[in-house]
Amino acid sequence: MKIFLHFWEALLLLLLVILPHTKAVCHDNNQTLCGNIIIPYPFSLSPDCARSKDLVLSCNQTFNPPKLSFKSTITTGGKIYDHDTEVSNITLEQGLLHAKTPVLLFNFSAFKFNDTTPLLYWTFTLPIDGPYTISQTDNMLTAVGCGTAASLTDADDNYLAMCMPMCSSAKFITGSCNGVGCCQSSIPPGLRSYTLKAQLLYHSNFTNFTHIFLVEKDKFTFNSLDMDPNSDVDECQKKDVCARGQYCINMQGNFSCEFYDRKGGSHNQVVLAGVGASFGLLVLLALLALLHRKWKARNLEKTKRRNYQCNHGLLLEKLISLDEGGVSDQGFMVFPLTEIEKATNNFDATRILGNGGHATVYKGLLSDKRVVAIKKSKLINPQEIKEFINEVFILSRIRHRNVVKLLGCCLETEVPLLVYEFIPNGTLAEHLHIRQRPSSLSWDDRLRIAFETARALAHLHCDASISVFHRDVKSSNILLDSNFTAKVSDFGASRSIPLHESATAGLSTVAQGTFGYLDPEHFHTGQLTQKSDVYSFGVILAELLTGETPISQSRTGGQANLGTYFVSATKENRIFEIVEPHIVNNNTRKDIEAVAILAETCLKMQGVERPTMKEVEIALMSLRWSKKQHQHQHQHPWNSSEKNEEIKLLFSQDYPQSSSGFNDHYDSTGKNSMETQLLPSSMEYAR
């Protein structure tokens, strides 16, 4: 059969938390051995000899030698399957248990890449109440393949680790997992459950397979044969591939274990038993569902009160009462569940505005006739509820014309609901990429939307009492109202940082964001700064100029990423080859050049070389002001007093200076007249 690795399982180590306990008296040697593996106390094969039921292991005697294991689960395709995790060794002195977990295999040869990126994933879960956690210091996320983003996420779909094996050349180095054909990434501590994901980025000429797994550090040796699709190994030549009573059948790309036919077919008996068990399980589930509905009807009010307390409703009430600015004066409300159910017609499917991986958004009509958008998250970590409430309070205080207003929340459900103002005209991404090609948005509209978005992000970073990093800035999170005014939305990944702390206060081990918009520096440092939002905004500027999507396989030559593609074109003076033709004319060419230079600066690989969002806002403001001044000069002459009043209006506030070298960059490069005349002048006015 064809394989691409020299093993079918990955080795990981599990950190054991063992407390002192009086050892039970057990004299049966069969309870301390499974094949050649010694089972030390507090583990045992017998519930009477183990310290607790969570430390009882199983020994499958149908294999030769017998296999030691404990129960775990694998979730895939929305279904949960029991899984026997094989144990290869127990080192009690070090508190380590060596176990084998299956490998995620992604065969993307059948996929045709389009705007919907193929994604494969499954979730491995240790016993919930067991003593096991996955050792951070002893294991690595490892991926072998080409053109695939390998990631490890938690139950909330937060990225915990990520790496992307690249294959720009065929020079694979045996024994080295250095990012070419093989990549590795550290994992966070305390994991009891994790999800492995494989996301296709581009098709490779070297292999159609990617393997993703957790493996013990320094135990995996990458071999260049792993990338050879013509390597052929017969798995059936290995000993004990199948259990007793089964035989191995070698197949192309796989193998199968089949039962021997024993007088009437024991295989058929197993199938019938499985069908009967499944039918009984369905009946049991139906009965449990009926009982659950009755219980829920009797205890609805009790459940709502309990949810309100668990969601720290009293804490939010206290925060509102202590707020000197008066959140209530700004219209923030804690809505009862009955109001939300009435507004959404009991969450009718016809009211759904959007359905993403993390939440579903419904359109609702409140009793006061206000049209709202109600966000219902699918999952949330109970340990983060208190932090969630604090962030809700902070975001509720943000009032800006270009930020979607958070009107209130509902805490009577298991997962809190958020109530936002309703924005009727869809997202910027829809207008650029979906509704009409090419987009009907004019250059003036695009420039205004860019400025309004920059103004909102600058306000979040600098002007609010608490600095907020958005962390998921993208065109699909920019809503357009009926006047096409931009509104920044979706703060599900945002974090608040007090203004007196440094810009690097947002240190994070969780990679958050969206492919195509992610700050490349974040992968290497793990730091979340204001400049991460600046990079994402640079991608949006590139979208506004080109109409291209952030990730597209139609861009060849290793430039599927829009940021890389745009910077390359700008440096090669090909900007007007990639800009949407219908927005280019004699009146817009200089504006387009200026915005392209600004986008290139935002897309710098190092955050220290990027401007702040406040500087970006000022640059776009200056560009729009100069454009309006030019139009007025053609319509009627300006007198000096009118011009001065306009300048005072546009630059009526003091802006903080950045250490990014943004001013110096635009003063020294001298790439074109707009660069030297327009952007430095905006900085001068800002001082």
Secondary structure per residue as TSV (DSSP state, phi and psi in degrees):
chain	resnum	aa	ss	phi	psi
A	1	M	-	360.0	153.9
A	2	K	B	-82.2	132.0
A	3	I	-	-134.5	167.9
A	4	F	S	-128.6	-0.7
A	5	L	S	-135.0	157.8
A	6	H	S	-93.4	16.6
A	7	F	-	-150.1	159.1
A	8	W	S	-111.7	-2.4
A	9	E	E	-134.4	160.2
A	10	A	E	-113.0	140.0
A	11	L	E	-91.6	130.6
A	12	L	E	-134.6	163.8
A	13	L	E	-113.0	140.0
A	14	L	E	-111.5	128.0
A	15	L	E	-81.6	123.1
A	16	L	E	-99.1	137.3
A	17	V	-	-109.5	97.4
A	18	I	-	-111.2	123.9
A	19	L	-	-99.3	152.0
A	20	P	-	-60.4	143.0
A	21	H	-	-160.0	148.9
A	22	T	-	-67.9	128.6
A	23	K	-	-74.3	135.9
A	24	A	-	-74.5	155.7
A	25	V	-	-88.4	110.3
A	26	C	-	-135.3	123.5
A	27	H	-	-108.6	-5.6
A	28	D	-	-79.9	115.8
A	29	N	G	-64.6	-23.8
A	30	N	G	-64.3	-19.0
A	31	Q	G	-87.7	-6.4
A	32	T	T	-113.5	-1.6
A	33	L	E	-134.1	144.1
A	34	C	E	-134.5	100.8
A	35	G	T	65.6	-120.8
A	36	N	T	-100.6	5.3
A	37	I	E	-95.5	125.1
A	38	I	E	-81.2	133.8
A	39	I	-	-108.7	98.3
A	40	P	-	-80.7	154.0
A	41	Y	T	-65.1	140.5
A	42	P	T	-89.4	7.0
A	43	F	-	-80.3	156.4
A	44	S	B	-167.6	162.1
A	45	L	S	-86.5	-12.8
A	46	S	S	-109.4	131.8
A	47	P	T	-59.6	-25.5
A	48	D	T	-75.6	-19.8
A	49	C	T	-106.1	-19.3
A	50	A	S	-78.0	154.4
A	51	R	S	-65.9	-35.1
A	52	S	S	-151.5	167.4
A	53	K	G	-64.6	-24.8
A	54	D	G	-71.8	-12.6
A	55	L	G	-106.1	11.5
A	56	V	B	-83.0	123.7
A	57	L	-	-104.6	165.3
A	58	S	E	-114.6	145.7
A	59	C	E	-124.4	109.9
A	60	N	E	-86.4	105.3
A	61	Q	T	-79.6	-5.1
A	62	T	T	-74.5	-14.2
A	63	F	S	-97.7	155.8
A	64	N	S	-129.6	107.5
A	65	P	S	-74.5	163.9
A	66	P	-	-58.0	153.8
A	67	K	E	-111.8	129.4
A	68	L	E	-92.3	138.5
A	69	S	E	-155.7	166.7
A	70	F	E	-134.1	163.4
A	71	K	E	-80.9	137.8
A	72	S	E	-146.2	-177.4
A	73	T	E	-133.8	152.6
A	74	I	E	-125.6	128.5
A	75	T	E	-111.0	125.9
A	76	T	E	-153.4	143.0
A	77	G	T	61.0	28.3
A	78	G	T	78.5	3.1
A	79	K	E	-116.0	146.9
A	80	I	E	-106.7	127.9
A	81	Y	E	-119.7	136.5
A	82	D	E	-68.5	142.9
A	83	H	E	-139.0	130.8
A	84	D	E	-89.7	107.3
A	85	T	E	-83.9	116.8
A	86	E	E	-73.1	136.5
A	87	V	E	-103.7	128.1
A	88	S	E	-104.3	-18.8
A	89	N	E	-169.6	151.5
A	90	I	E	-127.8	120.2
A	91	T	E	-112.3	90.1
A	92	L	G	-66.4	-34.3
A	93	E	G	-62.7	-35.0
A	94	Q	G	-93.8	-2.4
A	95	G	T	65.9	35.9
A	96	L	E	-123.8	139.7
A	97	L	E	-124.2	122.2
A	98	H	E	-88.5	125.4
A	99	A	E	-136.1	161.0
A	100	K	E	-112.7	130.8
A	101	T	E	-120.2	152.1
A	102	P	E	-70.5	159.5
A	103	V	-	-98.7	137.2
A	104	L	E	-80.4	117.5
A	105	L	E	-108.6	121.3
A	106	F	E	-114.3	111.3
A	107	N	E	-103.0	102.7
A	108	F	-	-101.1	17.8
A	109	S	T	-66.8	-26.6
A	110	A	T	-85.5	-9.1
A	111	F	-	-87.0	140.4
A	112	K	-	-106.4	117.2
A	113	F	-	-68.6	130.4
A	114	N	-	-141.0	-159.0
A	115	D	S	-65.3	-21.1
A	116	T	S	-97.3	108.6
A	117	T	-	-72.4	125.9
A	118	P	-	-58.9	138.5
A	119	L	E	-138.9	133.7
A	120	L	E	-129.9	138.1
A	121	Y	E	-158.0	157.3
A	122	W	E	-148.6	161.1
A	123	T	E	-116.9	130.7
A	124	F	E	-107.1	128.2
A	125	T	E	-128.7	126.9
A	126	L	-	-77.8	165.8
A	127	P	-	-53.9	127.6
A	128	I	T	-57.9	-44.5
A	129	D	T	-97.4	10.2
A	130	G	S	-80.0	174.2
A	131	P	S	-89.4	9.2
A	132	Y	E	-97.7	137.8
A	133	T	E	-135.2	154.8
A	134	I	E	-80.9	127.7
A	135	S	-	-68.8	121.0
A	136	Q	T	-70.0	-37.8
A	137	T	T	-77.7	-17.9
A	138	D	T	-108.7	-5.3
A	139	N	E	-126.5	156.0
A	140	M	E	-136.0	141.8
A	141	L	E	-73.6	127.8
A	142	T	E	-130.3	138.2
A	143	A	E	-133.2	135.4
A	144	V	E	-124.1	121.3
A	145	G	S	156.4	-156.0
A	146	C	S	-146.0	144.3
A	147	G	S	66.9	23.3
A	148	T	E	-130.4	137.5
A	149	A	E	-89.4	117.5
A	150	A	E	-100.3	128.7
A	151	S	E	-140.0	156.0
A	152	L	E	-121.6	123.3
A	153	T	E	-124.4	166.2
A	154	D	-	-99.7	-170.0
A	155	A	T	-65.5	-21.4
A	156	D	T	-92.3	9.5
A	157	D	-	66.8	23.8
A	158	N	-	-82.1	136.5
A	159	Y	E	-74.7	124.0
A	160	L	E	-103.3	-30.5
A	161	A	E	-156.8	152.6
A	162	M	E	-158.8	143.9
A	163	C	E	-154.8	158.6
A	164	M	-	-134.3	103.9
A	165	P	-	-69.7	128.8
A	166	M	B	-108.4	155.3
A	167	C	-	-138.2	59.6
A	168	S	S	-72.1	-19.2
A	169	S	S	-143.4	170.6
A	170	A	S	-93.6	15.7
A	171	K	-	-88.1	72.8
A	172	F	-	-82.7	131.9
A	173	I	-	-100.7	112.4
A	174	T	T	-61.3	133.4
A	175	G	T	88.6	-8.3
A	176	S	-	-117.2	122.5
A	177	C	-	-104.0	77.4
A	178	N	S	-110.3	15.4
A	179	G	S	104.1	-16.4
A	180	V	B	-97.9	102.5
A	181	G	S	81.0	-19.0
A	182	C	E	-152.3	133.7
A	183	C	E	-139.2	155.9
A	184	Q	E	-137.0	154.1
A	185	S	E	-147.5	145.5
A	186	S	-	-71.1	158.7
A	187	I	-	-117.7	156.5
A	188	P	-	-78.4	166.0
A	189	P	S	-81.3	163.4
A	190	G	-	77.3	19.4
A	191	L	B	-76.1	131.4
A	192	R	S	-113.9	-16.0
A	193	S	E	-149.0	144.2
A	194	Y	E	-152.1	155.9
A	195	T	E	-117.4	128.1
A	196	L	E	-95.4	130.6
A	197	K	E	-125.7	141.1
A	198	A	E	-123.0	120.8
A	199	Q	E	-122.6	121.6
A	200	L	E	-70.9	126.5
A	201	L	-	-103.4	-38.8
A	202	Y	-	-163.1	155.8
A	203	H	-	-79.2	140.1
A	204	S	-	-112.2	151.1
A	205	N	S	-84.9	-7.5
A	206	F	S	-94.0	-35.6
A	207	T	-	-161.7	153.6
A	208	N	S	-104.7	7.9
A	209	F	E	-121.1	146.6
A	210	T	E	-132.2	132.8
A	211	H	E	-111.1	131.5
A	212	I	E	-127.7	133.6
A	213	F	E	-163.7	163.4
A	214	L	E	-96.1	137.0
A	215	V	E	-144.5	150.4
A	216	E	E	-64.1	137.6
A	217	K	T	-56.0	140.8
A	218	D	T	65.7	7.0
A	219	K	T	-99.8	-18.7
A	220	F	-	-100.6	127.2
A	221	T	-	-114.1	116.1
A	222	F	-	-72.0	135.9
A	223	N	-	-122.9	136.5
A	224	S	G	-60.5	-22.4
A	225	L	G	-67.5	-19.8
A	226	D	G	-62.1	-23.1
A	227	M	G	-95.2	-0.8
A	228	D	-	-91.0	109.3
A	229	P	T	-68.0	-10.3
A	230	N	T	-94.4	-1.9
A	231	S	-	-65.5	135.6
A	232	D	B	-132.3	124.1
A	233	V	-	-133.2	134.7
A	234	D	-	-88.3	105.6
A	235	E	G	-62.2	-27.1
A	236	C	G	-69.9	-10.8
A	237	Q	G	-76.3	-17.6
A	238	K	S	-74.7	152.8
A	239	K	T	-78.5	142.7
A	240	D	T	57.1	37.6
A	241	V	S	-65.5	-38.0
A	242	C	S	-111.6	160.9
A	243	A	-	-74.3	168.4
A	244	R	T	-61.2	140.3
A	245	G	T	88.1	2.1
A	246	Q	E	-125.6	157.7
A	247	Y	E	-128.6	154.4
A	248	C	E	-94.1	136.1
A	249	I	E	-119.8	119.8
A	250	N	E	-81.1	133.0
A	251	M	E	-131.7	163.6
A	252	Q	T	-69.1	114.6
A	253	G	T	81.8	6.2
A	254	N	E	-170.3	-178.4
A	255	F	E	-147.8	161.9
A	256	S	E	-135.1	147.2
A	257	C	E	-110.0	122.3
A	258	E	E	-118.2	149.6
A	259	F	E	-78.1	142.4
A	260	Y	-	-68.1	144.1
A	261	D	-	-77.6	117.1
A	262	R	-	-120.6	90.7
A	263	K	S	48.5	74.8
A	264	G	S	104.2	-8.2
A	265	G	-	86.2	88.5
A	266	S	H	-64.1	-25.7
A	267	H	H	-62.5	-41.4
A	268	N	H	-63.8	-37.8
A	269	Q	H	-63.4	-39.2
A	270	V	H	-63.9	-41.3
A	271	V	H	-62.8	-45.9
A	272	L	H	-62.5	-41.2
A	273	A	H	-62.9	-38.7
A	274	G	H	-65.8	-40.5
A	275	V	H	-63.4	-43.7
A	276	G	H	-63.1	-42.4
A	277	A	H	-64.4	-39.9
A	278	S	H	-64.3	-42.2
A	279	F	H	-63.1	-43.9
A	280	G	H	-62.2	-38.0
A	281	L	H	-65.6	-40.0
A	282	L	H	-62.8	-42.6
A	283	V	H	-62.0	-42.7
A	284	L	H	-63.4	-43.0
A	285	L	H	-64.1	-39.7
A	286	A	H	-63.0	-41.4
A	287	L	H	-65.2	-42.5
A	288	L	H	-64.0	-38.5
A	289	A	H	-63.9	-40.3
A	290	L	H	-64.1	-45.6
A	291	L	H	-63.5	-36.9
A	292	H	H	-65.0	-42.1
A	293	R	H	-62.8	-41.3
A	294	K	H	-65.2	-42.3
A	295	W	H	-64.0	-39.5
A	296	K	H	-65.9	-37.7
A	297	A	H	-65.1	-37.7
A	298	R	H	-75.3	-26.6
A	299	N	T	-118.4	24.6
A	300	L	H	-61.5	-48.9
A	301	E	H	-64.5	-39.7
A	302	K	H	-62.7	-40.1
A	303	T	H	-65.3	-41.3
A	304	K	H	-64.4	-40.2
A	305	R	H	-65.4	-40.3
A	306	R	H	-66.0	-42.2
A	307	N	H	-62.8	-39.2
A	308	Y	H	-61.1	-41.6
A	309	Q	H	-70.7	-43.0
A	310	C	H	-65.2	-30.5
A	311	N	T	-87.5	13.0
A	312	H	T	60.0	43.5
A	313	G	H	-62.5	-36.6
A	314	L	H	-64.8	-36.3
A	315	L	H	-63.9	-42.9
A	316	L	H	-64.9	-40.1
A	317	E	H	-59.3	-41.0
A	318	K	H	-66.1	-42.1
A	319	L	H	-61.8	-40.4
A	320	I	H	-65.9	-42.5
A	321	S	H	-68.2	-30.3
A	322	L	H	-87.5	-9.7
A	323	D	-	-72.8	114.0
A	324	E	T	-68.3	-31.2
A	325	G	T	-70.8	-21.3
A	326	G	-	79.6	81.5
A	327	V	T	-60.0	-38.8
A	328	S	G	-60.7	-30.2
A	329	D	G	-67.6	-23.5
A	330	Q	G	-89.2	-0.6
A	331	G	T	97.3	7.3
A	332	F	-	-73.7	134.9
A	333	M	E	-133.6	151.4
A	334	V	E	-101.3	105.6
A	335	F	-	-83.4	142.0
A	336	P	-	-73.6	155.8
A	337	L	H	-62.9	-35.0
A	338	T	H	-60.6	-36.5
A	339	E	H	-66.2	-41.1
A	340	I	H	-69.2	-42.2
A	341	E	H	-63.8	-39.2
A	342	K	H	-67.5	-39.4
A	343	A	H	-66.0	-31.8
A	344	T	T	-105.5	7.1
A	345	N	T	55.2	51.0
A	346	N	T	58.2	43.8
A	347	F	T	57.1	48.2
A	348	D	-	-61.1	138.2
A	349	A	G	-62.5	-26.0
A	350	T	G	-71.8	-13.2
A	351	R	G	-91.2	-0.6
A	352	I	E	-70.9	125.8
A	353	L	E	-92.1	-33.8
A	354	G	E	-160.8	148.6
A	355	N	E	-136.5	98.1
A	356	G	-	-102.1	-171.4
A	357	G	S	-72.6	-23.5
A	358	H	S	-107.6	-24.8
A	359	A	E	-158.5	161.6
A	360	T	E	-117.4	134.8
A	361	V	E	-110.7	127.9
A	362	Y	E	-112.4	148.4
A	363	K	E	-89.5	132.8
A	364	G	E	-134.8	156.7
A	365	L	E	-122.7	111.5
A	366	L	-	-74.1	168.4
A	367	S	T	-64.7	-24.6
A	368	D	T	-89.4	15.4
A	369	K	S	73.6	10.8
A	370	R	-	-78.9	134.2
A	371	V	E	-88.6	129.0
A	372	V	E	-132.7	165.7
A	373	A	E	-113.3	125.7
A	374	I	E	-111.9	119.3
A	375	K	E	-97.8	121.4
A	376	K	E	-113.7	104.9
A	377	S	E	-70.6	147.3
A	378	K	S	-85.6	-37.4
A	379	L	-	-139.6	149.8
A	380	I	-	-156.4	142.2
A	381	N	-	-77.3	122.2
A	382	P	G	-56.2	-29.4
A	383	Q	G	-70.8	-15.9
A	384	E	G	-101.5	5.4
A	385	I	H	-61.9	-44.5
A	386	K	H	-62.4	-42.7
A	387	E	H	-63.8	-37.8
A	388	F	H	-60.3	-43.8
A	389	I	H	-63.5	-42.2
A	390	N	H	-62.0	-39.7
A	391	E	H	-70.5	-35.7
A	392	V	H	-60.1	-43.2
A	393	F	H	-62.9	-42.8
A	394	I	H	-64.5	-47.8
A	395	L	H	-67.1	-28.7
A	396	S	H	-67.2	-20.8
A	397	R	T	-86.5	-10.0
A	398	I	-	-80.0	119.0
A	399	R	-	-126.8	106.1
A	400	H	-	-145.5	143.3
A	401	R	T	-63.3	-22.8
A	402	N	T	-111.4	19.8
A	403	V	B	-121.9	129.7
A	404	V	-	-59.6	129.2
A	405	K	-	-75.0	132.7
A	406	L	E	-89.1	107.8
A	407	L	E	-83.3	-26.4
A	408	G	E	170.5	-169.5
A	409	C	E	-151.0	166.7
A	410	C	E	-125.7	126.7
A	411	L	-	-111.3	10.8
A	412	E	S	-92.2	4.9
A	413	T	S	-107.1	165.3
A	414	E	S	-60.0	-40.5
A	415	V	S	-111.9	124.9
A	416	P	-	-56.0	145.7
A	417	L	E	-104.5	143.6
A	418	L	E	-112.7	139.0
A	419	V	E	-116.7	117.3
A	420	Y	E	-114.8	162.4
A	421	E	E	-64.6	148.6
A	422	F	-	-88.9	127.9
A	423	I	-	-111.1	116.0
A	424	P	T	-85.3	-14.2
A	425	N	T	-103.0	20.7
A	426	G	-	78.1	-166.0
A	427	T	B	-103.9	161.2
A	428	L	H	-62.0	-36.7
A	429	A	H	-60.5	-40.7
A	430	E	I	-62.4	-42.4
A	431	H	I	-71.2	-28.6
A	432	L	I	-86.3	-34.7
A	433	H	I	-121.4	-18.6
A	434	I	I	-119.3	-54.3
A	435	R	S	-63.8	-41.9
A	436	Q	S	-152.5	133.3
A	437	R	S	-122.3	122.5
A	438	P	S	-71.8	165.6
A	439	S	-	-65.0	143.9
A	440	S	-	-83.5	-2.7
A	441	L	-	-63.5	128.7
A	442	S	-	-77.0	169.0
A	443	W	H	-65.4	-38.8
A	444	D	H	-61.0	-42.3
A	445	D	H	-63.0	-42.9
A	446	R	H	-64.2	-43.1
A	447	L	H	-64.7	-40.3
A	448	R	H	-66.4	-43.0
A	449	I	H	-61.8	-40.4
A	450	A	H	-62.3	-44.7
A	451	F	H	-64.3	-44.7
A	452	E	H	-64.0	-38.3
A	453	T	H	-66.1	-43.8
A	454	A	H	-62.4	-39.5
A	455	R	H	-63.3	-39.7
A	456	A	H	-66.1	-45.4
A	457	L	H	-66.8	-38.1
A	458	A	H	-63.5	-38.2
A	459	H	I	-63.4	-43.1
A	460	L	I	-63.4	-38.2
A	461	H	I	-75.5	-39.4
A	462	C	I	-121.5	-38.5
A	463	D	I	-90.4	-22.5
A	464	A	S	-77.3	160.9
A	465	S	S	-66.2	-26.8
A	466	I	E	-120.7	123.5
A	467	S	E	-71.0	127.6
A	468	V	E	-116.0	123.2
A	469	F	E	-95.5	124.5
A	470	H	-	-70.0	-49.3
A	471	R	S	75.6	-3.7
A	472	D	-	-145.2	49.3
A	473	V	-	-73.2	122.6
A	474	K	-	-159.6	163.9
A	475	S	G	-64.9	-27.2
A	476	S	G	-77.0	-9.1
A	477	N	G	-102.7	11.7
A	478	I	E	-110.7	110.7
A	479	L	E	-92.8	154.4
A	480	L	E	-122.0	127.4
A	481	D	-	-83.7	-169.9
A	482	S	T	-64.0	-22.5
A	483	N	T	-98.8	11.0
A	484	F	-	63.2	27.4
A	485	T	-	-78.4	134.2
A	486	A	E	-77.3	139.5
A	487	K	E	-133.9	118.1
A	488	V	E	-76.0	133.9
A	489	S	-	-135.4	-177.9
A	490	D	-	57.6	83.6
A	491	F	-	-99.1	29.2
A	492	G	T	-63.3	-26.7
A	493	A	T	-105.3	5.4
A	494	S	-	-73.7	158.0
A	495	R	E	-137.1	143.3
A	496	S	E	-100.8	137.1
A	497	I	E	-128.7	125.4
A	498	P	E	-56.3	143.7
A	499	L	T	-64.6	-25.7
A	500	H	T	-76.2	-11.4
A	501	E	S	-85.8	162.9
A	502	S	-	-72.3	165.4
A	503	A	T	-67.6	-16.1
A	504	T	T	-96.6	16.5
A	505	A	-	-67.7	-17.2
A	506	G	E	-85.5	52.8
A	507	L	E	-67.7	131.0
A	508	S	-	-144.1	138.3
A	509	T	S	-94.1	0.8
A	510	V	S	-104.7	119.2
A	511	A	B	-78.1	113.1
A	512	Q	-	-120.9	153.5
A	513	G	S	129.1	-160.3
A	514	T	-	-131.0	138.1
A	515	F	T	-54.4	136.7
A	516	G	T	97.8	-24.9
A	517	Y	T	-112.7	-9.6
A	518	L	S	-67.6	135.4
A	519	D	-	-64.5	117.1
A	520	P	H	-61.4	-27.9
A	521	E	H	-67.7	-27.0
A	522	H	H	-66.7	-30.2
A	523	F	H	-66.2	-30.9
A	524	H	H	-92.0	-35.9
A	525	T	H	-100.7	-24.5
A	526	G	-	72.8	4.3
A	527	Q	E	-92.2	140.6
A	528	L	E	-111.6	118.0
A	529	T	-	-127.6	176.9
A	530	Q	H	-60.7	-29.2
A	531	K	H	-70.6	-17.2
A	532	S	H	-66.7	-40.7
A	533	D	H	-65.3	-35.5
A	534	V	H	-62.8	-42.9
A	535	Y	H	-61.1	-46.6
A	536	S	H	-60.8	-38.3
A	537	F	H	-65.6	-34.3
A	538	G	H	-60.7	-36.7
A	539	V	H	-65.0	-39.5
A	540	I	H	-63.0	-41.7
A	541	L	H	-59.1	-40.6
A	542	A	H	-63.9	-38.1
A	543	E	H	-63.3	-44.3
A	544	L	H	-63.2	-34.3
A	545	L	H	-78.1	-41.6
A	546	T	H	-101.5	-23.4
A	547	G	-	73.7	7.2
A	548	E	-	-84.1	155.5
A	549	T	-	-81.4	156.5
A	550	P	S	-61.2	-35.7
A	551	I	B	-126.2	125.0
A	552	S	-	-150.4	128.2
A	553	Q	T	-78.2	-6.9
A	554	S	T	-71.6	-17.5
A	555	R	S	-91.0	109.6
A	556	T	-	-92.0	-177.0
A	557	G	S	73.3	32.5
A	558	G	S	72.3	20.6
A	559	Q	-	-119.1	37.8
A	560	A	-	-63.2	-29.0
A	561	N	B	-78.5	126.2
A	562	L	H	-62.5	-39.0
A	563	G	H	-58.7	-47.6
A	564	T	H	-63.4	-43.9
A	565	Y	H	-61.2	-43.8
A	566	F	H	-69.3	-45.9
A	567	V	H	-61.4	-40.7
A	568	S	H	-61.9	-44.8
A	569	A	H	-65.5	-38.2
A	570	T	H	-65.5	-44.8
A	571	K	H	-65.4	-28.2
A	572	E	T	-93.9	11.7
A	573	N	T	56.3	38.2
A	574	R	-	-111.8	24.8
A	575	I	H	-61.4	-37.2
A	576	F	H	-80.2	-5.1
A	577	E	H	-80.3	-23.3
A	578	I	H	-109.8	-12.7
A	579	V	S	-71.5	145.4
A	580	E	-	-58.8	124.1
A	581	P	G	-59.6	-35.4
A	582	H	G	-72.5	-10.1
A	583	I	G	-97.4	-0.5
A	584	V	-	-99.1	125.8
A	585	N	S	-154.2	-178.1
A	586	N	T	-62.8	-26.7
A	587	N	T	-84.9	-14.9
A	588	T	T	-113.1	-9.7
A	589	R	H	-59.0	-46.0
A	590	K	H	-67.2	-38.4
A	591	D	H	-61.7	-43.7
A	592	I	H	-63.1	-41.4
A	593	E	H	-61.4	-42.7
A	594	A	H	-64.6	-43.7
A	595	V	H	-67.2	-35.7
A	596	A	H	-62.9	-41.5
A	597	I	H	-64.7	-41.7
A	598	L	H	-62.5	-42.5
A	599	A	H	-62.8	-42.5
A	600	E	H	-60.3	-39.2
A	601	T	H	-67.3	-39.1
A	602	C	H	-65.3	-26.1
A	603	L	T	-93.7	15.5
A	604	K	-	-58.4	144.4
A	605	M	S	-66.8	-34.6
A	606	Q	S	-100.0	131.6
A	607	G	G	-61.3	-32.3
A	608	V	G	-65.8	-21.4
A	609	E	G	-87.6	-7.1
A	610	R	S	-89.3	153.9
A	611	P	-	-75.3	168.7
A	612	T	-	-81.6	164.3
A	613	M	H	-64.9	-30.2
A	614	K	H	-64.6	-41.0
A	615	E	H	-68.3	-36.9
A	616	V	H	-63.7	-43.5
A	617	E	H	-58.7	-45.4
A	618	I	H	-64.5	-41.2
A	619	A	H	-61.6	-44.7
A	620	L	H	-69.3	-35.8
A	621	M	H	-62.7	-44.3
A	622	S	H	-62.9	-40.5
A	623	L	H	-62.8	-44.8
A	624	R	H	-66.7	-39.2
A	625	W	H	-65.0	-43.0
A	626	S	H	-63.0	-37.6
A	627	K	H	-64.5	-44.4
A	628	K	H	-65.8	-39.3
A	629	Q	H	-61.8	-41.9
A	630	H	H	-63.0	-40.5
A	631	Q	H	-65.9	-41.5
A	632	H	H	-67.3	-34.7
A	633	Q	H	-64.4	-30.2
A	634	H	H	-78.3	-24.2
A	635	Q	H	-88.6	-44.1
A	636	H	S	-160.1	149.3
A	637	P	-	-66.9	147.0
A	638	W	-	-92.4	142.1
A	639	N	-	-98.2	161.8
A	640	S	H	-62.8	-36.9
A	641	S	H	-66.2	-39.8
A	642	E	H	-64.2	-41.3
A	643	K	H	-64.7	-42.8
A	644	N	H	-64.3	-39.6
A	645	E	H	-63.2	-37.8
A	646	E	H	-65.2	-42.4
A	647	I	H	-63.2	-43.2
A	648	K	H	-61.6	-37.6
A	649	L	H	-66.6	-43.0
A	650	L	H	-76.3	-31.8
A	651	F	T	-121.5	53.2
A	652	S	-	-87.0	-1.9
A	653	Q	S	-126.3	155.5
A	654	D	-	-87.3	133.1
A	655	Y	-	-108.9	139.9
A	656	P	-	-68.9	148.7
A	657	Q	-	-86.7	153.7
A	658	S	-	-109.0	152.7
A	659	S	S	-93.1	10.3
A	660	S	S	-75.4	-12.6
A	661	G	-	77.6	20.2
A	662	F	H	-64.1	-45.5
A	663	N	H	-63.0	-45.0
A	664	D	H	-61.1	-38.7
A	665	H	H	-59.7	-44.7
A	666	Y	H	-79.4	-21.1
A	667	D	H	-79.8	-25.4
A	668	S	H	-104.5	-29.5
A	669	T	-	-70.8	-41.8
A	670	G	-	61.3	40.3
A	671	K	-	-70.1	-35.5
A	672	N	S	-159.0	174.2
A	673	S	H	-65.7	-36.6
A	674	M	H	-63.8	-34.4
A	675	E	H	-66.9	-39.5
A	676	T	H	-89.3	-25.4
A	677	Q	H	-94.0	-39.2
A	678	L	T	-88.4	-58.0
A	679	L	H	-67.1	-44.6
A	680	P	H	-62.3	-32.6
A	681	S	H	-62.9	-34.9
A	682	S	H	-65.4	-36.6
A	683	M	H	-67.6	-37.2
A	684	E	H	-65.5	-43.5
A	685	Y	H	-62.2	-37.4
A	686	A	H	-65.5	-29.7
A	687	R	-	-68.1	360.0
